């Protein structure tokens, strides 16, 4: 039987291919034990990467963007929970102040760029201008167009200066986003995650989709590409993204320093616990 030209698939064949991809996304969830084992391995890799970045004086920026409730915070938490906050710095800026609104737009981000031996993780970034600001009308059309025209040049300048730039877009389905929002509404320890901006983003789903498409079209460049992270399955998203991040920065595991723990100097020894007995203590309720 003759092979079909991929460019000439019938409508039925195309639908079959799409349905096949959709079935692939409904894989069985990873077990908790397997997920934790794989995460631990990747976090060892992050620790080795951290040592290499400090050793070589590298400067790294990782941008995390995506819809509300796409899982950016949880992913960043897993990246940073086993490394030093002095090396892996999280930058999650609030809404700009009145003064910042009058500055050059990128100014408030430039001051957070990494020095030698640092990784800066932007939990949302300068791309706010092409996302929430564009959709919610927080910037003018002229401000939006100026940023779109300047963004690629800004990122090219970062890279030419030796900074490693990695950009991730976390994508979540309409159904899964609704599920996560409802969980936030119902769970008292998650309610702080839900803001009026989040609920409004539900209503403006397609406006955000168009803003995303325009952003990718303008800023998905060869030198600073976007990488899409499907995040309906949080466990897979975290493992896949961390694995990809480790592949983006060539590194070697450095020899471990031979540390010898010294014995205590007992020259001035005394009962240093007795002096605490009469002090206030936390009540032992557990």
DRENKETOR-498092 format. One record per residue (C-alpha): x, y, z; residue in one letter. Coordinates in Angstrom, 1 decimal, decimal comma. Layout:
% DRENKETOR-498092
@c1->X | c2->Y | c3->Z | r->A .
...
//
This chain:
% DRENKETOR-498092
@c1->0,0 | c2->0,0 | c3->0,0 | r->X .
@c1->1,3 | c2->3,4 | c3->-0,9 | r->X .
@c1->2,5 | c2->5,7 | c3->1,9 | r->X .
@c1->0,4 | c2->8,8 | c3->2,4 | r->X .
@c1->2,0 | c2->12,2 | c3->1,9 | r->X .
@c1->1,8 | c2->13,8 | c3->5,4 | r->X .
@c1->0,8 | c2->17,1 | c3->3,7 | r->X .
@c1->-2,2 | c2->15,4 | c3->2,0 | r->X .
@c1->-3,9 | c2->13,7 | c3->4,9 | r->X .
@c1->-7,7 | c2->13,5 | c3->4,7 | r->X .
@c1->-9,8 | c2->15,1 | c3->7,3 | r->X .
@c1->-10,5 | c2->11,8 | c3->8,9 | r->X .
@c1->-6,7 | c2->11,0 | c3->9,1 | r->X .
@c1->-6,0 | c2->14,4 | c3->10,6 | r->X .
@c1->-8,7 | c2->13,9 | c3->13,2 | r->X .
@c1->-7,2 | c2->10,5 | c3->14,0 | r->X .
@c1->-3,8 | c2->12,0 | c3->14,6 | r->X .
@c1->-5,2 | c2->14,7 | c3->16,9 | r->X .
@c1->-7,3 | c2->12,2 | c3->18,8 | r->X .
@c1->-4,1 | c2->10,0 | c3->19,2 | r->X .
@c1->-2,3 | c2->13,0 | c3->20,7 | r->X .
@c1->-5,2 | c2->13,6 | c3->23,1 | r->X .
@c1->-5,2 | c2->10,0 | c3->24,2 | r->X .
@c1->-1,4 | c2->10,3 | c3->24,9 | r->X .
@c1->-2,1 | c2->13,2 | c3->27,3 | r->X .
@c1->-4,5 | c2->11,0 | c3->29,4 | r->X .
@c1->-1,8 | c2->8,7 | c3->30,6 | r->X .
@c1->-1,9 | c2->7,1 | c3->34,0 | r->X .
@c1->-0,8 | c2->9,5 | c3->36,7 | r->X .
@c1->2,7 | c2->8,9 | c3->38,1 | r->X .
@c1->2,7 | c2->7,2 | c3->41,5 | r->X .
@c1->3,7 | c2->9,3 | c3->44,5 | r->X .
@c1->6,8 | c2->7,1 | c3->45,2 | r->X .
@c1->8,0 | c2->7,1 | c3->41,6 | r->X .
@c1->7,5 | c2->10,9 | c3->41,4 | r->X .
@c1->9,4 | c2->11,5 | c3->44,6 | r->X .
@c1->12,3 | c2->9,2 | c3->43,6 | r->X .
@c1->12,7 | c2->10,9 | c3->40,2 | r->X .
@c1->12,4 | c2->14,4 | c3->41,7 | r->X .
@c1->15,1 | c2->13,6 | c3->44,2 | r->X .
@c1->17,4 | c2->12,6 | c3->41,4 | r->X .
@c1->16,7 | c2->15,8 | c3->39,5 | r->X .
@c1->17,3 | c2->17,8 | c3->42,6 | r->X .
@c1->20,7 | c2->16,3 | c3->43,0 | r->X .
@c1->21,3 | c2->17,5 | c3->39,4 | r->X .
@c1->20,2 | c2->21,0 | c3->40,4 | r->X .
@c1->22,6 | c2->20,9 | c3->43,4 | r->X .
@c1->25,4 | c2->19,9 | c3->41,0 | r->X .
@c1->24,4 | c2->22,6 | c3->38,5 | r->X .
@c1->24,4 | c2->25,1 | c3->41,4 | r->X .
@c1->28,0 | c2->24,2 | c3->42,2 | r->X .
@c1->29,0 | c2->24,5 | c3->38,6 | r->X .
@c1->27,3 | c2->27,9 | c3->38,2 | r->X .
@c1->29,1 | c2->29,3 | c3->41,2 | r->X .
@c1->32,4 | c2->27,7 | c3->40,1 | r->X .
@c1->32,2 | c2->29,2 | c3->36,6 | r->X .
@c1->30,5 | c2->32,5 | c3->37,6 | r->X .
@c1->27,6 | c2->31,9 | c3->35,2 | r->X .
@c1->24,6 | c2->34,2 | c3->35,0 | r->X .
@c1->21,3 | c2->32,5 | c3->34,4 | r->X .
@c1->17,7 | c2->33,8 | c3->33,9 | r->X .
@c1->14,8 | c2->31,4 | c3->33,8 | r->X .
@c1->11,4 | c2->32,9 | c3->32,9 | r->X .
@c1->8,2 | c2->31,2 | c3->33,9 | r->X .
@c1->5,0 | c2->32,4 | c3->32,3 | r->X .
@c1->1,6 | c2->30,8 | c3->31,7 | r->X .
@c1->-2,1 | c2->31,0 | c3->32,6 | r->X .
@c1->-3,3 | c2->31,5 | c3->36,1 | r->X .
@c1->-3,2 | c2->28,2 | c3->38,0 | r->X .
@c1->-0,9 | c2->26,6 | c3->35,4 | r->X .
@c1->1,5 | c2->25,5 | c3->38,2 | r->X .
@c1->4,3 | c2->28,0 | c3->38,0 | r->X .
@c1->4,6 | c2->28,4 | c3->41,8 | r->X .
@c1->4,7 | c2->24,7 | c3->42,5 | r->X .
@c1->7,3 | c2->24,1 | c3->39,8 | r->X .
@c1->9,5 | c2->26,9 | c3->41,1 | r->X .
@c1->9,2 | c2->25,5 | c3->44,6 | r->X .
@c1->10,5 | c2->22,1 | c3->43,5 | r->X .
@c1->13,4 | c2->23,7 | c3->41,7 | r->X .
@c1->14,5 | c2->25,8 | c3->44,7 | r->X .
@c1->13,7 | c2->23,6 | c3->47,7 | r->X .
@c1->17,1 | c2->21,8 | c3->47,7 | r->X .
@c1->19,4 | c2->24,6 | c3->46,6 | r->X .
@c1->20,6 | c2->27,8 | c3->48,1 | r->X .
@c1->18,3 | c2->30,9 | c3->47,9 | r->X .
@c1->21,5 | c2->32,9 | c3->47,6 | r->X .
@c1->22,2 | c2->31,2 | c3->44,3 | r->X .
@c1->18,7 | c2->30,5 | c3->43,0 | r->X .
@c1->16,8 | c2->33,8 | c3->43,6 | r->X .
@c1->13,0 | c2->34,0 | c3->43,0 | r->X .
@c1->11,7 | c2->37,3 | c3->41,6 | r->X .
@c1->7,9 | c2->37,7 | c3->41,8 | r->X .
@c1->7,2 | c2->41,4 | c3->41,5 | r->X .
@c1->4,0 | c2->42,9 | c3->42,7 | r->X .
@c1->2,0 | c2->45,4 | c3->40,6 | r->X .
@c1->4,2 | c2->48,5 | c3->39,8 | r->X .
@c1->4,1 | c2->51,5 | c3->42,1 | r->X .
@c1->3,1 | c2->54,9 | c3->40,9 | r->X .
@c1->6,7 | c2->55,8 | c3->40,5 | r->X .
@c1->7,5 | c2->52,6 | c3->38,6 | r->X .
@c1->4,7 | c2->53,2 | c3->36,2 | r->X .
@c1->6,6 | c2->56,4 | c3->35,0 | r->X .
@c1->9,9 | c2->54,5 | c3->34,5 | r->X .
@c1->11,2 | c2->52,8 | c3->31,4 | r->X .
@c1->9,2 | c2->49,6 | c3->31,4 | r->X .
@c1->12,1 | c2->47,2 | c3->31,7 | r->X .
@c1->13,8 | c2->49,2 | c3->34,4 | r->X .
@c1->12,2 | c2->47,4 | c3->37,3 | r->X .
@c1->13,3 | c2->44,1 | c3->35,9 | r->X .
@c1->16,9 | c2->45,0 | c3->35,0 | r->X .
@c1->17,8 | c2->45,6 | c3->38,7 | r->X .
@c1->17,0 | c2->42,0 | c3->39,4 | r->X .
@c1->19,2 | c2->40,5 | c3->36,8 | r->X .
@c1->21,8 | c2->38,0 | c3->38,0 | r->X .
@c1->25,4 | c2->38,7 | c3->39,0 | r->X .
@c1->28,1 | c2->36,0 | c3->38,5 | r->X .
@c1->27,2 | c2->32,7 | c3->40,2 | r->X .
@c1->23,5 | c2->33,4 | c3->40,3 | r->X .
@c1->20,3 | c2->32,0 | c3->38,8 | r->X .
@c1->17,2 | c2->34,3 | c3->38,8 | r->X .
@c1->13,8 | c2->32,6 | c3->38,5 | r->X .
@c1->11,2 | c2->35,1 | c3->37,3 | r->X .
@c1->7,7 | c2->34,0 | c3->38,5 | r->X .
@c1->6,2 | c2->36,1 | c3->35,7 | r->X .
@c1->8,4 | c2->38,7 | c3->34,1 | r->X .
@c1->8,6 | c2->41,5 | c3->31,6 | r->X .
@c1->6,1 | c2->39,5 | c3->29,6 | r->X .
@c1->3,4 | c2->40,9 | c3->31,8 | r->X .
@c1->3,1 | c2->43,6 | c3->29,2 | r->X .
@c1->2,1 | c2->41,1 | c3->26,5 | r->X .
@c1->-0,1 | c2->39,2 | c3->28,8 | r->X .
@c1->-2,2 | c2->40,5 | c3->31,7 | r->X .
@c1->-1,4 | c2->44,2 | c3->31,0 | r->X .
@c1->-2,5 | c2->43,8 | c3->27,4 | r->X .
@c1->-5,7 | c2->41,8 | c3->28,2 | r->X .
@c1->-6,8 | c2->43,9 | c3->31,2 | r->X .
@c1->-6,0 | c2->47,2 | c3->29,6 | r->X .
@c1->-3,2 | c2->48,2 | c3->32,0 | r->X .
@c1->-1,1 | c2->49,5 | c3->29,2 | r->X .
@c1->-1,9 | c2->51,5 | c3->26,1 | r->X .
@c1->-1,7 | c2->50,2 | c3->22,6 | r->X .
@c1->1,4 | c2->52,3 | c3->22,0 | r->X .
@c1->3,1 | c2->50,9 | c3->25,1 | r->X .
@c1->2,3 | c2->47,4 | c3->24,1 | r->X .
@c1->3,7 | c2->47,9 | c3->20,5 | r->X .
@c1->6,8 | c2->49,6 | c3->21,8 | r->X .
@c1->7,5 | c2->46,7 | c3->24,1 | r->X .
@c1->6,8 | c2->44,1 | c3->21,4 | r->X .
@c1->9,3 | c2->45,9 | c3->19,1 | r->X .
@c1->12,0 | c2->46,2 | c3->21,9 | r->X .
@c1->11,7 | c2->42,8 | c3->23,6 | r->X .
@c1->13,7 | c2->40,7 | c3->21,2 | r->X .
@c1->16,5 | c2->43,3 | c3->21,2 | r->X .
@c1->16,5 | c2->43,4 | c3->25,0 | r->X .
@c1->16,8 | c2->39,6 | c3->25,2 | r->X .
@c1->19,5 | c2->39,6 | c3->22,5 | r->X .
@c1->21,5 | c2->42,1 | c3->24,5 | r->X .
@c1->21,2 | c2->39,9 | c3->27,6 | r->X .
@c1->22,5 | c2->36,9 | c3->25,7 | r->X .
@c1->25,3 | c2->38,9 | c3->24,0 | r->X .
@c1->26,5 | c2->40,0 | c3->27,4 | r->X .
@c1->26,8 | c2->36,3 | c3->28,4 | r->X .
@c1->23,6 | c2->35,7 | c3->30,3 | r->X .
@c1->21,9 | c2->32,3 | c3->29,8 | r->X .
@c1->18,2 | c2->32,9 | c3->29,2 | r->X .
@c1->15,6 | c2->30,1 | c3->29,4 | r->X .
@c1->11,9 | c2->30,7 | c3->28,9 | r->X .
@c1->9,0 | c2->28,4 | c3->29,8 | r->X .
@c1->5,3 | c2->28,8 | c3->29,0 | r->X .
@c1->3,2 | c2->26,5 | c3->31,2 | r->X .
@c1->-0,1 | c2->25,6 | c3->29,4 | r->X .
@c1->-3,1 | c2->24,3 | c3->31,2 | r->X .
@c1->-6,4 | c2->23,2 | c3->29,7 | r->X .
@c1->-9,7 | c2->25,0 | c3->30,2 | r->X .
@c1->-11,1 | c2->22,1 | c3->32,2 | r->X .
@c1->-8,1 | c2->21,7 | c3->34,4 | r->X .
@c1->-7,9 | c2->25,4 | c3->35,2 | r->X .
@c1->-11,5 | c2->25,5 | c3->36,2 | r->X .
@c1->-10,9 | c2->22,5 | c3->38,5 | r->X .
@c1->-8,0 | c2->24,2 | c3->40,2 | r->X .
@c1->-9,9 | c2->27,4 | c3->40,7 | r->X .
@c1->-12,8 | c2->25,6 | c3->42,3 | r->X .
@c1->-10,3 | c2->23,8 | c3->44,6 | r->X .
@c1->-9,0 | c2->27,2 | c3->45,6 | r->X .
@c1->-12,4 | c2->28,5 | c3->46,3 | r->X .
@c1->-13,3 | c2->25,5 | c3->48,5 | r->X .
@c1->-10,0 | c2->24,9 | c3->50,3 | r->X .
@c1->-9,3 | c2->27,4 | c3->53,1 | r->X .
@c1->-5,5 | c2->26,9 | c3->52,8 | r->X .
@c1->-5,6 | c2->27,6 | c3->49,1 | r->X .
@c1->-8,0 | c2->30,6 | c3->49,0 | r->X .
@c1->-5,1 | c2->33,1 | c3->49,3 | r->X .
@c1->-4,1 | c2->31,9 | c3->45,8 | r->X .
@c1->-7,3 | c2->33,2 | c3->44,3 | r->X .
@c1->-7,5 | c2->36,9 | c3->43,4 | r->X .
@c1->-10,1 | c2->38,9 | c3->41,4 | r->X .
@c1->-7,6 | c2->38,9 | c3->38,5 | r->X .
@c1->-7,7 | c2->35,1 | c3->38,5 | r->X .
@c1->-11,5 | c2->35,0 | c3->38,3 | r->X .
@c1->-11,5 | c2->37,6 | c3->35,6 | r->X .
@c1->-8,9 | c2->35,5 | c3->33,6 | r->X .
@c1->-11,5 | c2->32,7 | c3->33,4 | r->X .
@c1->-14,0 | c2->35,0 | c3->31,7 | r->X .
@c1->-11,3 | c2->36,3 | c3->29,3 | r->X .
@c1->-9,9 | c2->32,9 | c3->28,4 | r->X .
@c1->-9,8 | c2->33,5 | c3->24,6 | r->X .
@c1->-8,4 | c2->37,0 | c3->25,1 | r->X .
@c1->-5,5 | c2->35,5 | c3->27,0 | r->X .
@c1->-5,1 | c2->32,9 | c3->24,2 | r->X .
@c1->-4,8 | c2->35,5 | c3->21,6 | r->X .
@c1->-2,3 | c2->37,5 | c3->23,7 | r->X .
@c1->-0,2 | c2->34,3 | c3->24,2 | r->X .
@c1->-0,2 | c2->33,6 | c3->20,4 | r->X .
@c1->0,9 | c2->37,2 | c3->19,7 | r->X .
@c1->3,6 | c2->37,0 | c3->22,3 | r->X .
@c1->5,0 | c2->33,7 | c3->20,9 | r->X .
@c1->4,9 | c2->35,0 | c3->17,4 | r->X .
@c1->6,9 | c2->38,1 | c3->18,3 | r->X .
@c1->9,4 | c2->36,7 | c3->20,8 | r->X .
@c1->9,9 | c2->33,0 | c3->20,1 | r->X .
@c1->13,4 | c2->33,5 | c3->18,5 | r->X .
@c1->16,3 | c2->31,2 | c3->17,7 | r->X .
@c1->18,5 | c2->32,8 | c3->20,3 | r->X .
@c1->15,8 | c2->33,1 | c3->23,0 | r->X .
@c1->13,2 | c2->30,4 | c3->22,3 | r->X .
@c1->10,1 | c2->29,6 | c3->24,3 | r->X .
@c1->9,6 | c2->26,0 | c3->25,5 | r->X .
@c1->6,0 | c2->24,9 | c3->26,2 | r->X .
@c1->5,3 | c2->22,8 | c3->29,3 | r->X .
@c1->2,0 | c2->21,0 | c3->29,4 | r->X .
@c1->0,9 | c2->21,2 | c3->33,0 | r->X .
@c1->-2,4 | c2->19,4 | c3->33,4 | r->X .
@c1->-0,4 | c2->16,7 | c3->35,1 | r->X .
@c1->1,6 | c2->18,6 | c3->37,7 | r->X .
@c1->4,0 | c2->15,8 | c3->38,5 | r->X .
@c1->5,0 | c2->15,1 | c3->34,9 | r->X .
@c1->5,2 | c2->18,8 | c3->34,2 | r->X .
@c1->7,6 | c2->19,3 | c3->37,1 | r->X .
@c1->9,8 | c2->16,4 | c3->36,2 | r->X .
@c1->9,9 | c2->17,2 | c3->32,5 | r->X .
@c1->10,6 | c2->20,9 | c3->33,0 | r->X .
@c1->13,4 | c2->20,3 | c3->35,6 | r->X .
@c1->15,0 | c2->17,7 | c3->33,3 | r->X .
@c1->14,8 | c2->20,1 | c3->30,4 | r->X .
@c1->16,3 | c2->22,9 | c3->32,4 | r->X .
@c1->19,3 | c2->20,7 | c3->33,4 | r->X .
@c1->19,8 | c2->20,0 | c3->29,7 | r->X .
@c1->20,0 | c2->23,7 | c3->28,8 | r->X .
@c1->23,1 | c2->24,5 | c3->30,9 | r->X .
@c1->26,0 | c2->22,2 | c3->30,2 | r->X .
@c1->27,6 | c2->21,3 | c3->33,6 | r->X .
@c1->29,8 | c2->18,8 | c3->35,3 | r->X .
@c1->29,6 | c2->17,4 | c3->38,8 | r->X .
@c1->32,5 | c2->18,9 | c3->40,6 | r->X .
@c1->34,7 | c2->16,8 | c3->43,0 | r->X .
@c1->33,3 | c2->16,9 | c3->46,5 | r->X .
@c1->35,2 | c2->18,9 | c3->49,1 | r->X .
@c1->36,7 | c2->16,7 | c3->51,7 | r->X .
@c1->35,3 | c2->18,2 | c3->54,9 | r->X .
@c1->36,5 | c2->17,1 | c3->58,3 | r->X .
@c1->34,3 | c2->17,9 | c3->61,3 | r->X .
@c1->36,4 | c2->19,2 | c3->64,1 | r->X .
@c1->36,0 | c2->18,1 | c3->67,7 | r->X .
@c1->34,6 | c2->20,6 | c3->70,2 | r->X .
@c1->37,1 | c2->22,7 | c3->72,1 | r->X .
@c1->36,4 | c2->21,8 | c3->75,8 | r->X .
@c1->38,8 | c2->24,4 | c3->77,3 | r->X .
@c1->35,9 | c2->26,5 | c3->78,6 | r->X .
@c1->33,3 | c2->23,7 | c3->78,9 | r->X .
@c1->30,3 | c2->24,2 | c3->81,1 | r->X .
@c1->26,6 | c2->23,0 | c3->81,3 | r->X .
@c1->25,3 | c2->25,2 | c3->78,5 | r->X .
@c1->21,8 | c2->23,6 | c3->78,8 | r->X .
@c1->21,2 | c2->24,4 | c3->82,4 | r->X .
@c1->21,1 | c2->28,2 | c3->81,7 | r->X .
@c1->18,0 | c2->27,6 | c3->79,4 | r->X .
@c1->15,9 | c2->25,7 | c3->82,0 | r->X .
@c1->14,3 | c2->28,9 | c3->83,6 | r->X .
@c1->13,7 | c2->30,6 | c3->80,2 | r->X .
@c1->10,3 | c2->30,7 | c3->78,4 | r->X .
@c1->9,7 | c2->27,6 | c3->76,2 | r->X .
@c1->7,2 | c2->26,9 | c3->73,5 | r->X .
@c1->4,3 | c2->24,9 | c3->75,1 | r->X .
@c1->4,6 | c2->21,2 | c3->74,2 | r->X .
@c1->1,1 | c2->20,6 | c3->72,7 | r->X .
@c1->2,3 | c2->17,7 | c3->70,5 | r->X .
//
